[in-house]
Amino acid sequence: MELIDKEKVQQHIDSFSNEKVYLHLETTNGAYASHFDETFFSASAYIRNANISYANGKISGDGPYRVGLKLEIGWVYGEV
């Protein structure tokens, strides 16, 4: 595994702009373990193999990193 290089990631994001791509986005803050502690709020999101096209995209932050993709009908956003 390599450290995130924002410039390299941005180049990849730009290279797929206005192309049909498949999106897999999965986030969780403990949804799989929430039954062990009822006081802990857990949330998750999951989308797999959604065919999308985005007009532009951006990576930002210094860790955690945020990536947003501007779709025709809105935005897809993730943070890591």
ChimeraX attribute file (.defattr): number of C-alpha atoms within 10 A of each C-alpha:
attribute: neighborCount
match mode: 1-to-1
recipient: residues
	/A:1	3
	/A:2	4
	/A:3	5
	/A:4	11
	/A:5	8
	/A:6	15
	/A:7	10
	/A:8	10
	/A:9	14
	/A:10	15
	/A:11	11
	/A:12	12
	/A:13	18
	/A:14	15
	/A:15	11
	/A:16	15
	/A:17	16
	/A:18	13
	/A:19	12
	/A:20	12
	/A:21	14
	/A:22	12
	/A:23	14
	/A:24	11
	/A:25	14
	/A:26	11
	/A:27	14
	/A:28	11
	/A:29	13
	/A:30	13
	/A:31	14
	/A:32	11
	/A:33	11
	/A:34	14
	/A:35	11
	/A:36	8
	/A:37	9
	/A:38	9
	/A:39	8
	/A:40	13
	/A:41	10
	/A:42	15
	/A:43	12
	/A:44	11
	/A:45	11
	/A:46	9
	/A:47	10
	/A:48	10
	/A:49	10
	/A:50	12
	/A:51	11
	/A:52	15
	/A:53	18
	/A:54	22
	/A:55	13
	/A:56	16
	/A:57	19
	/A:58	16
	/A:59	18
	/A:60	13
	/A:61	11
	/A:62	9
	/A:63	9
	/A:64	8
	/A:65	13
	/A:66	14
	/A:67	17
	/A:68	17
	/A:69	20
	/A:70	16
	/A:71	15
	/A:72	10
	/A:73	7
	/A:74	9
	/A:75	12
	/A:76	15
	/A:77	14
	/A:78	14
	/A:79	13
	/A:80	9
